[in-house]
Amino acid sequence: MSKTERGIALVTGASSGIALVTGASSGIGLVTAQALRRDGYRVFGTSRKPMPDIEDGISMLVCDVTDDASVRRAVDEVLSRAGRIDLLVNNAGIGLLGGAEESTTEQAKAVFDVNVFGVMRMTNAVLPVMRRQRRGRIVNLSSILGLIPAPYNALYASTKHAVEGYSESLDHEVRTQGIRIVLVEPGVTRTPFEENITRPDRPLAICYTAGKAAGQARFIRRFLPESFVDRSFRKFSRLAD
């Protein structure tokens, strides 16, 4: 079981129930759905395009998290077939790698529409259900970049910072109703997400290298002076002062 799977298992708070996982056709969403199924959940996964149910008993639904009506239909379908939703995993998202100035405002809006407003749409659709149940968990997939911004990730990191702030604030609002909001912050993970990452729509002639391992980055950000961390990031990314 991967670290992400173990993290999900630790925060669900139950060994059985009804789970809804967005972006479950591949990557972290798929392994999360499979881990929850092994732990006894009845699992519904979503993808933007129709696909058959996954072999080990995960029912797949069509859901575009940027569309209010599509979100409502997916949630209603789960309720009609299972009667409740105990766990929502907001995993659907898109990446964007490039300099901050290399993306148009329209491209930035598109990334935020999936990574931030998609989380909000799903959450708003499920919260009334969980409130009636007086019980529920919502797991939002953030990123190590939601804690530590890195060069050439300004827009993607901004979406994850937004998810972090939204999640922590919402958790204060709903915890007295038996609902908790949980953040999962993966580092670099070998999934199709990395292969299909979005590129800027107005690229400049910039060369750069990838960042360091998430664990190392988090350690130095926490224990070393900010000025040192800043210089280290710039040196590693070959950005002259």
Protein Blocks (a to p, Z undefined) as FASTA:
>chain_A
ZZklmmmmmmnopabdcdddehilgcjllmmmmmmmmnopacddddfbdcdddfkopacd
dddfkbmklmmmmmmmmmmmnopafbdcdfbccddeddfklpcfklmmmmmmmmmmmmmm
mmmmmmmmmmmnopacddddddfklmmccehilmmmmmmmmmmmmmmmmmmmmmmnopac
ddddddddddfklmmpccdfbdcdddddddddfklmmmmmmmmcfklmmmmmmmmnopaZ
Z
